[in-house]
Each structure stands twice: as structure tokens, then as C-alpha cells.
């Protein structure tokens, strides 16, 4: 004999459990979509590329300005120049650039392949030349 929980039968309880699971699955999917920052950024770049391009240019100019600013050079009485931590700074910058290049390279390659892949896949119907 079926057990009763309150006024609901087993079939009604199973139906309610199934609805709850479906609602939970929908909510979980919405949370995953909200947390997918990568997709949000890609969508934003596709919708409005101009602000992203301007931002990239601004960051490039800022990095260039910081890297090429004039440094103080201390000259002692004997006429020698004392490089102040220049070698250490250069090593740090080169290391950071290498790490950044390693992280950015797959993204850039994928972007270039996606944008220019159509042109590379085409073969010429007739060879051009003399």
C-alpha cells in the first residue's frame, strides 16, 4: 500500500520532485551563464569592438610611456655612470613579457585563424605569374 505524506500521493510527490529538479537545472544553467566571463567578454567585443580597440590602444600607449620614460642617471665625480638597478628591471620586464606572450599567444592565434581562416583555405583556380 502506498504511503501518504499529508494529502499527496506518491505520484504527486514524484511529479513535484521532477518539477523541482527541472527548476533547479534551469537555475543552475542561468548561474553558469552569468559566471561565464569569457563568453560575456567575447559577446561584448563582437557587439561593440570600437571601445575595446580604443582601450587596447590606450593600454599599449600607457605601457609604452611607462617603459620609455626618462630615468635619472647619477654621474659620480670621476665621470662614471651608475646604472641603478637597470639590469634587474630589464630582466624583470623581459620575464614578465615572456610570460604574458605565452598566455596571450593561443588567444591571438585562435583569433587570427578564425578571422583569416577563410582566406587561407581557398586555393587559387589558376596560378598567377609569368
C-alpha positions in Angstrom: 0.0 0.0 0.0 1.3 3.5 -0.9 2.4 5.6 2.0 0.7 9.0 2.2 2.6 12.2 3.2 -0.1 14.7 4.1 -2.6 14.8 1.4 -0.3 14.0 -1.5 0.1 10.6 -3.2 3.3 9.0 -4.3 2.7 10.0 -7.9 2.1 13.6 -6.9 5.3 13.7 -4.9 7.3 12.2 -7.7 5.9 14.8 -10.1 6.7 17.6 -7.7 10.3 16.2 -7.2 10.7 16.1 -11.0 9.5 19.7 -11.4 11.9 20.8 -8.6 14.8 19.1 -10.4 13.9 20.8 -13.7 13.7 24.2 -12.0 17.0 23.6 -10.2 18.6 22.6 -13.5 17.3 25.8 -15.2 18.6 27.9 -12.3 22.0 26.2 -12.4 22.2 26.9 -16.1 21.4 30.6 -15.5 24.1 30.8 -12.8 26.6 29.1 -15.2 25.8 31.6 -17.9 26.2 34.6 -15.5 29.5 33.3 -14.3 30.9 32.7 -17.8 33.1 35.8 -18.0 34.9 34.6 -21.2 31.7 34.4 -23.2 30.5 37.8 -21.8 33.7 39.4 -23.0 33.6 37.8 -26.4 30.0 38.9 -26.8 30.9 42.4 -25.7 33.8 42.6 -28.2 31.6 41.4 -31.0 28.8 43.9 -30.2 31.0 46.9 -29.6 34.5 46.5 -30.9 35.4 50.2 -31.0 35.7 50.7 -27.3 37.7 47.5 -26.9 40.1 48.6 -29.7 40.4 52.1 -28.1 41.1 50.5 -24.7 43.7 48.3 -26.2 45.4 51.2 -27.8 45.3 53.2 -24.6 46.8 50.4 -22.6 49.6 50.0 -25.3 50.3 53.7 -25.1 50.4 53.7 -21.4 52.8 50.7 -21.3 55.0 52.3 -23.9 55.0 55.6 -22.0 56.0 53.9 -18.7 58.7 51.8 -20.4 60.3 54.7 -22.4 60.2 57.4 -19.7 63.5 59.1 -18.9 65.4 57.7 -16.0 67.7 59.6 -13.7 71.3 58.9 -14.4 73.6 59.6 -11.5 77.1 60.6 -12.6 79.8 60.5 -10.0 82.8 62.9 -9.7 85.0 60.5 -11.7 82.7 60.7 -14.7 81.3 57.2 -14.5 77.6 56.4 -14.9 76.0 54.3 -12.2 73.2 52.2 -13.6 70.7 51.9 -10.8 69.0 48.5 -10.8 68.7 48.8 -14.6 69.7 45.2 -15.3 67.3 43.9 -12.6 64.5 45.9 -14.1 65.2 44.8 -17.6 65.3 41.2 -16.6 62.0 41.5 -14.7 60.3 43.3 -17.7 61.6 40.7 -20.2 60.4 37.8 -17.9 57.0 39.4 -17.5 56.7 39.9 -21.3 57.7 36.3 -21.9 55.0 35.1 -19.5 52.4 37.4 -21.0 53.3 36.4 -24.5 52.9 32.7 -23.6 49.5 33.4 -22.1 48.2 35.6 -25.0 49.6 33.6 -27.9 46.9 31.0 -28.0 44.2 33.6 -27.9 45.8 35.6 -30.7 46.4 32.6 -32.9 42.8 31.4 -32.5 41.5 34.9 -33.3 43.7 35.2 -36.5 42.7 31.7 -37.6 39.1 32.5 -37.1 39.2 35.8 -38.9 41.6 34.8 -41.8 41.0 31.1 -42.0 38.5 31.5 -44.8 41.2 33.1 -47.0 43.9 30.6 -46.2 41.6 27.6 -47.0 40.9 28.8 -50.5 43.0 27.6 -53.4 43.7 29.6 -56.5 41.9 28.3 -59.5 44.7 29.4 -61.8 48.3 30.0 -60.9 49.2 33.6 -61.3 52.6 34.6 -62.7 54.5 34.7 -65.9 
